[in-house]
């Protein structure tokens, strides 16, 4: 009975904390849903298309997720970057990972806060019951909470790295096709559309980026800005150099086909140098597995029998 009361006393702070979190979440959800419903009703009443739209409107996916976005923004306000430089860096990092929405920074900060609270509650539920609230327990809880706080950043870094690696691997094919299209007489816009059509199956990321750049060109944005945004949005050095060369060719009026050909040759040379560099590093990288794993086994096989014979002769 005493042990059960002790367990109940350990669980009381956790239950109180979980109740406070659930209450805050419910209040924020109610406020965001009420505001979103009021705004939707005002928009529908201001310019109604029909009476059926006023009574039973068809909510799109973005409208259904509006309450979730508002809740994420409310939760992410403590973790949002304060300065414009930090906000720009976060937006660029999310864009490099493929998240280009305006609400992406708020959603990302909200996910970090939710991950922090979840790790805190789970670690407290694991380490506190049956133990006293000692310094060691608090250290375990702090470590688990820190892991939960930095886990979304690690996942974002992994997504960004995989996406940039895919762009890096598929860029030579896209550039070769772009060179062929431009040299055959197509303009840069038509060549980019052709690349998107041909490489849409196995190079989806770079086709998506080219499609977005082509769409911005069709909307009337200057080519310099579109190409600069393409290089910054992907975060790949080869794409940035390609965008810089195309901007220079457009500014000085030189041949785009010749600029693309020069960029293709320089990219092949750079990739060859990277392959040679990795091949040269292989001998050094194999040294540590050889010393730690292979050499001890070989040493035991070669010296073991001789050591056993020496030990037996000494014992006799």
C-alpha positions in Angstrom: 0.0 0.0 0.0 2.8 2.4 0.9 4.6 1.5 -2.3 1.5 2.2 -4.3 1.0 5.6 -2.6 4.7 6.4 -3.4 4.1 5.6 -7.1 1.0 7.8 -7.1 2.9 10.7 -5.6 5.5 10.3 -8.3 2.9 10.4 -11.0 1.0 13.5 -9.7 3.5 16.1 -11.2 3.4 14.3 -14.5 -0.4 14.2 -14.6 -0.6 17.9 -13.6 1.9 18.8 -16.4 0.1 16.7 -19.0 -3.2 18.4 -18.0 -1.7 21.9 -18.3 -0.3 21.1 -21.8 -3.6 19.6 -22.9 -5.5 22.6 -21.6 -3.3 25.1 -23.4 -3.5 23.1 -26.6 -7.3 22.9 -26.4 -7.5 26.7 -25.8 -5.2 27.5 -28.7 -7.1 25.1 -31.0 -10.5 26.6 -30.0 -9.2 30.2 -30.6 -7.6 29.3 -34.0 -10.7 27.4 -35.2 -13.0 30.2 -34.1 -10.9 32.8 -35.9 -10.6 30.7 -39.0 -14.3 30.0 -39.1 -15.2 33.7 -38.6 -12.8 34.7 -41.4 -14.2 32.0 -43.8 -17.7 33.2 -43.1 -16.9 36.8 -43.7 -15.2 35.9 -47.0 -18.2 33.9 -48.1 -20.7 36.5 -47.1 -18.7 39.3 -48.8 -18.7 37.7 -52.2 -21.1 34.7 -52.3 -21.4 32.8 -55.5 -24.7 31.2 -54.6 -27.0 30.4 -51.7 -25.6 26.8 -51.5 -22.1 28.2 -51.0 -23.3 30.2 -48.0 -25.1 27.3 -46.4 -22.8 24.4 -47.2 -19.5 25.5 -48.7 -17.0 23.0 -50.0 -13.9 23.4 -48.0 -10.6 22.8 -49.8 -7.6 21.1 -48.3 -5.9 24.4 -47.6 -9.0 25.6 -45.8 -9.2 22.4 -43.7 -5.5 22.8 -42.7 -5.9 26.5 -41.8 -6.7 25.8 -38.2 -3.6 23.5 -37.9 -1.4 26.2 -39.5 -2.7 28.8 -37.0 -2.1 26.5 -34.1 1.4 25.8 -35.4 2.1 29.5 -35.7 0.8 30.1 -32.2 3.0 27.3 -30.8 6.1 28.3 -32.8 6.2 31.9 -31.7 8.7 31.2 -28.8 11.1 29.4 -31.1 10.7 31.7 -34.2 13.9 33.6 -35.2 13.6 37.3 -34.2 16.0 39.0 -36.6 15.4 39.2 -40.4 18.8 37.6 -41.0 17.9 34.5 -38.9 14.5 34.3 -40.6 16.1 34.4 -44.0 18.6 31.7 -43.1 15.8 29.5 -41.8 13.7 30.0 -45.0 16.7 29.2 -47.2 17.4 26.0 -45.2 13.8 24.9 -45.5 13.8 25.8 -49.2 17.0 23.7 -49.7 15.1 20.8 -48.2 12.1 21.4 -50.5 9.8 23.3 -48.2 9.0 26.6 -50.0 5.8 27.5 -48.3 5.4 30.8 -46.4 4.2 28.9 -43.4 7.1 26.4 -43.4 9.2 28.3 -40.8 6.3 28.5 -38.4 5.4 24.8 -38.9 9.0 23.8 -38.4 9.3 25.8 -35.2 6.0 24.3 -34.0 7.3 20.8 -34.7 10.4 21.6 -32.7 8.4 22.8 -29.7 6.1 19.7 -29.9 9.1 17.4 -30.1 10.7 19.2 -27.1 7.5 18.8 -25.0 7.0 15.2 -26.1 10.6 14.2 -25.2 10.2 16.0 -21.9 7.0 14.1 -21.0 8.3 10.7 -22.2 11.6 11.0 -20.4 9.9 12.2 -17.2 7.5 9.2 -17.4 10.4 6.8 -17.9 13.0 8.1 -15.4 10.9 9.6 -12.5 8.7 6.7 -11.5 10.4 4.5 -8.9 13.3 6.9 -8.4 13.9 9.9 -6.4 14.2 13.3 -8.1 18.0 13.3 -8.0 20.6 15.1 -10.1 21.3 12.0 -12.1 17.6 11.7 -13.0 17.4 15.4 -14.0 20.5 14.9 -16.2 18.9 12.0 -18.0 15.7 14.0 -18.5 17.7 17.0 -19.8 19.7 14.8 -22.3 16.5 13.2 -23.7 14.8 16.6 -23.9 17.8 18.0 -25.8 17.7 15.1 -28.2 14.0 15.8 -28.8 14.7 19.4 -29.4 17.4 18.8 -32.0 15.7 15.8 -33.6 13.7 17.9 -36.1 16.9 19.8 -37.1 18.7 16.5 -37.8 15.8 15.2 -39.8 15.7 18.5 -41.8 19.5 18.2 -42.4 19.1 14.7 -43.7 16.2 15.6 -46.0 18.2 18.6 -47.3 21.3 16.5 -47.9 19.4 13.8 -49.8 17.7 16.3 -51.9 21.0 18.2 -52.8 22.7 14.8 -53.5 19.9 13.9 -55.9 20.2 17.3 -57.7 24.0 16.8 -57.8 23.7 13.4 -59.4 21.0 14.3 -61.9 22.4 17.7 -63.0 24.9 16.3 -65.6 22.1 14.6 -67.5 19.9 17.7 -67.3 22.7 19.9 -68.4 23.6 17.6 -71.4 20.0 17.6 -72.6 19.8 21.4 -72.1 22.9 21.8 -74.2 21.5 19.6 -77.0 18.2 21.5 -76.9 19.8 24.9 -77.0 22.2 24.0 -79.8 19.4 22.6 -81.8 17.7 26.0 -81.9 15.4 26.1 -78.9 15.4 29.0 -76.5 16.3 28.6 -72.8 12.6 28.6 -71.7 11.7 25.9 -74.3 14.8 23.9 -73.5 14.0 23.9 -69.7 10.4 22.7 -70.6 11.9 19.9 -72.7 14.2 18.9 -69.9 11.3 18.8 -67.5 9.3 16.6 -69.9 12.2 14.2 -70.6 13.6 13.9 -67.0 10.3 14.0 -65.1 10.4 10.3 -64.3 13.9 9.7 -62.9 15.0 13.2 -62.0 11.9 14.6 -60.2 13.7 17.1 -58.0 15.6 18.9 -60.7 12.6 18.8 -63.0 10.5 20.4 -60.3 13.0 23.1 -59.9 13.2 23.8 -63.6 9.4 23.8 -63.8 9.2 26.4 -61.0 11.8 28.5 -62.7 10.1 28.3 -66.0 6.7 29.2 -64.4 8.3 32.3 -62.8 9.7 33.3 -66.3 6.2 32.9 -67.8 4.8 35.1 -65.0 7.1 37.9 -66.1 9.9 37.9 -63.6 13.3 38.9 -64.8 15.5 36.1 -65.9 18.3 37.2 -63.7 16.2 37.0 -60.6 14.7 33.6 -61.6 18.1 32.1 -62.2 19.6 33.6 -59.0 16.6 32.2 -57.0 17.2 28.8 -58.7 20.8 28.6 -57.5 19.9 29.8 -54.0 16.8 27.6 -53.6 18.7 24.4 -54.5 21.8 25.1 -52.4 24.0 23.1 -54.8 27.3 24.7 -55.9 27.0 23.4 -59.5 23.6 24.8 -59.8 24.8 28.2 -58.5 27.6 28.3 -61.0 25.2 27.3 -63.8 22.9 30.1 -62.8 25.8 32.6 -62.6 27.0 31.6 -66.1 23.5 32.0 -67.5 23.1 35.4 -65.9 26.4 36.6 -67.3 25.5 35.3 -70.8 22.1 37.0 -70.6 23.7 40.2 -69.4 26.5 40.5 -71.9 24.6 39.0 -74.8 26.9 36.0 -75.4 25.8 32.6 -76.7 23.9 30.6 -74.2 24.8 27.4 -75.9 28.5 28.1 -75.7 28.1 29.0 -72.0 26.3 25.8 -71.3 29.0 23.8 -73.2 31.7 25.4 -71.1 29.8 24.8 -67.9 29.3 21.1 -68.9 33.0 20.6 -69.6 34.0 22.3 -66.3 31.4 20.2 -64.4 32.8 17.0 -65.9 36.3 18.1 -64.9 35.2 18.9 -61.4 33.4 15.5 -61.0 36.5 13.7 -62.3 38.6 15.5 -59.7 36.2 14.7 -56.9 36.3 11.0 -58.0 40.1 11.0 -57.9 40.1 12.7 -54.5 37.8 10.0 -53.1 40.0 7.3 -54.6 43.0 8.9 -53.0 41.3 9.0 -49.6 40.4 5.3 -49.8 43.8 4.0 -48.6 43.7 6.3 -45.5 40.1 5.4 -44.7 40.8 1.7 -44.9 43.7 2.0 -42.5 41.5 2.3 -39.4 39.3 -0.8 -40.1 42.4 -2.7 -40.9 44.0 -1.8 -37.6 40.9 -2.2 -35.4 39.2 -5.2 -36.9 41.3 -7.1 -39.4 44.8 -6.9 -38.0 43.8 -8.3 -34.5 42.3 -11.4 -36.1 45.3 -12.0 -38.4 47.6 -11.5 -35.4 45.7 -14.1 -33.4 45.7 -16.6 -36.2 49.4 -16.2 -36.9 50.8 -15.8 -33.4 48.2 -17.8 -31.5 49.5 -21.3 -32.2 53.1 -20.3 -31.5 52.1 -18.6 -28.2 50.2 -21.8 -27.2 53.3 -24.0 -27.9 55.6 -21.6 -26.0 53.2 -21.6 -23.0 53.0 -25.4 -23.0 56.8 -25.7 -23.2 57.3 -23.3 -20.4 54.8 -25.1 -18.2 56.6 -28.5 -18.8 
